[in-house]
């Protein structure tokens, strides 16, 4: 099993030989060589035996929310939302959910605010 960088914007897949694990504050980590994010590891080796590191499965997977307002022809704005979710099991890429039009608003800021509040609902519900 390779290690996968948990930084959603990176998601580098790293062969074990590519990463150097470090022991800090009683825990194990590796630093992603691409984005330098610190990723946590777990030692599953027997006490006193050799260290055996795995990447723990995360329930709180990182996600990224992109809320935007798309200008419409009539001068209004459509709220749009994209949610990127990292997948620890299925592999490399973040899953992406996409909403084209969550509602139409008179100004762009309102549209973005609406998209963001939708995102918050969504992430809370699935957590
Ligand atoms: Zn990375």
py3Dmol code that shows the C-alpha trace and the ligand (Angstrom):
import py3Dmol

protein = """\
ATOM      1  CA  UNK A   1       0.000   0.000   0.000  1.00  0.00           C
ATOM      2  CA  UNK A   2       1.479   3.312  -0.965  1.00  0.00           C
ATOM      3  CA  UNK A   3       1.033   6.357   1.183  1.00  0.00           C
ATOM      4  CA  UNK A   4      -1.304   9.046  -0.032  1.00  0.00           C
ATOM      5  CA  UNK A   5      -0.814  12.654   0.863  1.00  0.00           C
ATOM      6  CA  UNK A   6      -3.866  13.866   2.733  1.00  0.00           C
ATOM      7  CA  UNK A   7      -3.659  17.344   1.387  1.00  0.00           C
ATOM      8  CA  UNK A   8      -6.646  17.484  -0.957  1.00  0.00           C
ATOM      9  CA  UNK A   9      -4.894  19.799  -3.321  1.00  0.00           C
ATOM     10  CA  UNK A  10      -1.946  17.457  -3.575  1.00  0.00           C
ATOM     11  CA  UNK A  11      -3.052  13.841  -3.095  1.00  0.00           C
ATOM     12  CA  UNK A  12       0.329  12.585  -4.149  1.00  0.00           C
ATOM     13  CA  UNK A  13       0.655   8.821  -4.154  1.00  0.00           C
ATOM     14  CA  UNK A  14       3.985   7.928  -2.685  1.00  0.00           C
ATOM     15  CA  UNK A  15       5.837   4.673  -2.686  1.00  0.00           C
ATOM     16  CA  UNK A  16       7.067   3.857   0.775  1.00  0.00           C
ATOM     17  CA  UNK A  17      10.638   4.215  -0.331  1.00  0.00           C
ATOM     18  CA  UNK A  18       9.886   7.743  -1.419  1.00  0.00           C
ATOM     19  CA  UNK A  19       8.935   9.036   1.975  1.00  0.00           C
ATOM     20  CA  UNK A  20      10.980   9.306   5.108  1.00  0.00           C
ATOM     21  CA  UNK A  21       9.055   8.823   8.290  1.00  0.00           C
ATOM     22  CA  UNK A  22       9.851  10.955  11.275  1.00  0.00           C
ATOM     23  CA  UNK A  23       9.115  10.465  14.932  1.00  0.00           C
ATOM     24  CA  UNK A  24       7.879  13.602  16.628  1.00  0.00           C
ATOM     25  CA  UNK A  25       6.044  14.093  19.897  1.00  0.00           C
ATOM     26  CA  UNK A  26       5.590  10.325  20.343  1.00  0.00           C
ATOM     27  CA  UNK A  27       3.913   9.982  16.975  1.00  0.00           C
ATOM     28  CA  UNK A  28       4.986   9.046  13.509  1.00  0.00           C
ATOM     29  CA  UNK A  29       4.610  11.231  10.476  1.00  0.00           C
ATOM     30  CA  UNK A  30       5.816  11.618   6.991  1.00  0.00           C
ATOM     31  CA  UNK A  31       6.221  14.846   5.137  1.00  0.00           C
ATOM     32  CA  UNK A  32       4.927  14.892   1.598  1.00  0.00           C
ATOM     33  CA  UNK A  33       7.849  15.542  -0.724  1.00  0.00           C
ATOM     34  CA  UNK A  34       5.565  17.444  -3.097  1.00  0.00           C
ATOM     35  CA  UNK A  35       3.622  19.807  -0.870  1.00  0.00           C
ATOM     36  CA  UNK A  36       5.406  19.367   2.501  1.00  0.00           C
ATOM     37  CA  UNK A  37       2.173  18.559   4.299  1.00  0.00           C
ATOM     38  CA  UNK A  38       2.601  16.509   7.449  1.00  0.00           C
ATOM     39  CA  UNK A  39       0.752  13.213   7.297  1.00  0.00           C
ATOM     40  CA  UNK A  40       0.181  11.043  10.306  1.00  0.00           C
ATOM     41  CA  UNK A  41       1.262   7.414  10.449  1.00  0.00           C
ATOM     42  CA  UNK A  42       0.516   4.655  12.892  1.00  0.00           C
ATOM     43  CA  UNK A  43       2.998   2.133  14.205  1.00  0.00           C
ATOM     44  CA  UNK A  44       1.434  -1.317  14.101  1.00  0.00           C
ATOM     45  CA  UNK A  45       4.646  -3.149  14.903  1.00  0.00           C
ATOM     46  CA  UNK A  46       4.797  -5.256  18.062  1.00  0.00           C
ATOM     47  CA  UNK A  47       6.213  -3.402  21.080  1.00  0.00           C
ATOM     48  CA  UNK A  48       9.947  -3.769  21.155  1.00  0.00           C
ATOM     49  CA  UNK A  49       9.970  -5.078  17.592  1.00  0.00           C
ATOM     50  CA  UNK A  50      10.667  -3.284  14.371  1.00  0.00           C
ATOM     51  CA  UNK A  51       8.566  -0.272  13.563  1.00  0.00           C
ATOM     52  CA  UNK A  52       5.841  -1.009  11.066  1.00  0.00           C
ATOM     53  CA  UNK A  53       4.069   2.043   9.813  1.00  0.00           C
ATOM     54  CA  UNK A  54       0.726   2.302   8.139  1.00  0.00           C
ATOM     55  CA  UNK A  55      -1.323   5.272   7.174  1.00  0.00           C
ATOM     56  CA  UNK A  56      -4.376   5.390   9.428  1.00  0.00           C
ATOM     57  CA  UNK A  57      -7.781   5.543   7.827  1.00  0.00           C
ATOM     58  CA  UNK A  58      -9.429   8.804   8.368  1.00  0.00           C
ATOM     59  CA  UNK A  59     -13.019   9.426   9.106  1.00  0.00           C
ATOM     60  CA  UNK A  60     -12.474  13.146   8.946  1.00  0.00           C
ATOM     61  CA  UNK A  61     -11.240  13.220   5.419  1.00  0.00           C
ATOM     62  CA  UNK A  62     -10.152  16.535   4.119  1.00  0.00           C
ATOM     63  CA  UNK A  63     -12.428  18.318   1.813  1.00  0.00           C
ATOM     64  CA  UNK A  64     -12.443  21.452  -0.127  1.00  0.00           C
ATOM     65  CA  UNK A  65     -15.438  23.560  -0.920  1.00  0.00           C
ATOM     66  CA  UNK A  66     -15.573  25.947  -3.800  1.00  0.00           C
ATOM     67  CA  UNK A  67     -18.532  28.264  -3.751  1.00  0.00           C
ATOM     68  CA  UNK A  68     -18.936  30.503  -6.745  1.00  0.00           C
ATOM     69  CA  UNK A  69     -21.456  32.744  -8.406  1.00  0.00           C
ATOM     70  CA  UNK A  70     -22.010  32.396 -12.112  1.00  0.00           C
ATOM     71  CA  UNK A  71     -23.312  35.487 -13.877  1.00  0.00           C
ATOM     72  CA  UNK A  72     -26.479  34.871 -15.835  1.00  0.00           C
ATOM     73  CA  UNK A  73     -27.613  36.615 -18.968  1.00  0.00           C
ATOM     74  CA  UNK A  74     -30.298  38.584 -17.201  1.00  0.00           C
ATOM     75  CA  UNK A  75     -27.808  40.152 -14.783  1.00  0.00           C
ATOM     76  CA  UNK A  76     -28.553  37.786 -11.934  1.00  0.00           C
ATOM     77  CA  UNK A  77     -26.236  35.240 -10.414  1.00  0.00           C
ATOM     78  CA  UNK A  78     -26.540  31.505  -9.981  1.00  0.00           C
ATOM     79  CA  UNK A  79     -25.027  29.986  -6.862  1.00  0.00           C
ATOM     80  CA  UNK A  80     -22.698  27.114  -7.691  1.00  0.00           C
ATOM     81  CA  UNK A  81     -20.925  24.672  -5.471  1.00  0.00           C
ATOM     82  CA  UNK A  82     -18.187  22.124  -5.789  1.00  0.00           C
ATOM     83  CA  UNK A  83     -17.152  19.876  -2.948  1.00  0.00           C
ATOM     84  CA  UNK A  84     -14.006  17.847  -3.191  1.00  0.00           C
ATOM     85  CA  UNK A  85     -13.627  14.975  -0.850  1.00  0.00           C
ATOM     86  CA  UNK A  86     -10.573  12.883  -0.434  1.00  0.00           C
ATOM     87  CA  UNK A  87     -10.922   9.130  -0.611  1.00  0.00           C
ATOM     88  CA  UNK A  88      -8.648   7.146   1.605  1.00  0.00           C
ATOM     89  CA  UNK A  89      -9.844   3.765   0.422  1.00  0.00           C
ATOM     90  CA  UNK A  90     -10.554   4.080  -3.233  1.00  0.00           C
ATOM     91  CA  UNK A  91      -7.321   5.756  -3.921  1.00  0.00           C
ATOM     92  CA  UNK A  92      -5.852   8.651  -5.589  1.00  0.00           C
ATOM     93  CA  UNK A  93      -8.348  11.286  -6.428  1.00  0.00           C
ATOM     94  CA  UNK A  94     -10.686  13.370  -4.442  1.00  0.00           C
ATOM     95  CA  UNK A  95     -14.298  12.692  -5.207  1.00  0.00           C
ATOM     96  CA  UNK A  96     -16.025  15.699  -6.486  1.00  0.00           C
ATOM     97  CA  UNK A  97     -19.616  16.655  -6.167  1.00  0.00           C
ATOM     98  CA  UNK A  98     -20.883  19.458  -8.211  1.00  0.00           C
ATOM     99  CA  UNK A  99     -23.967  21.640  -8.156  1.00  0.00           C
ATOM    100  CA  UNK A 100     -24.550  23.833 -11.145  1.00  0.00           C
ATOM    101  CA  UNK A 101     -27.334  25.919  -9.842  1.00  0.00           C
ATOM    102  CA  UNK A 102     -28.460  26.154  -6.268  1.00  0.00           C
ATOM    103  CA  UNK A 103     -30.562  29.205  -6.741  1.00  0.00           C
ATOM    104  CA  UNK A 104     -30.592  32.525  -8.504  1.00  0.00           C
ATOM    105  CA  UNK A 105     -29.682  35.732  -6.729  1.00  0.00           C
ATOM    106  CA  UNK A 106     -29.564  39.391  -7.515  1.00  0.00           C
ATOM    107  CA  UNK A 107     -25.997  39.862  -6.469  1.00  0.00           C
ATOM    108  CA  UNK A 108     -22.917  37.692  -6.611  1.00  0.00           C
ATOM    109  CA  UNK A 109     -22.083  37.870  -2.932  1.00  0.00           C
ATOM    110  CA  UNK A 110     -25.468  36.583  -1.952  1.00  0.00           C
ATOM    111  CA  UNK A 111     -25.105  33.701  -4.358  1.00  0.00           C
ATOM    112  CA  UNK A 112     -21.718  32.744  -2.931  1.00  0.00           C
ATOM    113  CA  UNK A 113     -23.015  33.006   0.624  1.00  0.00           C
ATOM    114  CA  UNK A 114     -25.894  30.717  -0.273  1.00  0.00           C
ATOM    115  CA  UNK A 115     -23.579  28.164  -1.872  1.00  0.00           C
ATOM    116  CA  UNK A 116     -21.374  28.221   1.228  1.00  0.00           C
ATOM    117  CA  UNK A 117     -24.250  27.642   3.604  1.00  0.00           C
ATOM    118  CA  UNK A 118     -25.386  24.712   1.458  1.00  0.00           C
ATOM    119  CA  UNK A 119     -21.869  23.348   1.636  1.00  0.00           C
ATOM    120  CA  UNK A 120     -21.837  23.595   5.408  1.00  0.00           C
ATOM    121  CA  UNK A 121     -25.125  21.667   5.634  1.00  0.00           C
ATOM    122  CA  UNK A 122     -23.842  19.037   3.313  1.00  0.00           C
ATOM    123  CA  UNK A 123     -20.538  18.461   5.036  1.00  0.00           C
ATOM    124  CA  UNK A 124     -22.164  18.335   8.418  1.00  0.00           C
ATOM    125  CA  UNK A 125     -24.740  15.809   7.314  1.00  0.00           C
ATOM    126  CA  UNK A 126     -22.182  13.467   5.837  1.00  0.00           C
ATOM    127  CA  UNK A 127     -19.648  13.749   8.637  1.00  0.00           C
TER     128      UNK A 127
END
"""
ligand_1 = """\
1
ZN
Zn 1.335 16.412 -0.690
"""
view = py3Dmol.view(width=600, height=400)
view.addModel(protein, "pdb")
view.setStyle({"model": 0}, {"cartoon": {"style": "trace"}})
view.addModel(ligand_1, "xyz")
view.setStyle({"model": 1}, {"stick": {}})
view.zoomTo()
view.show()
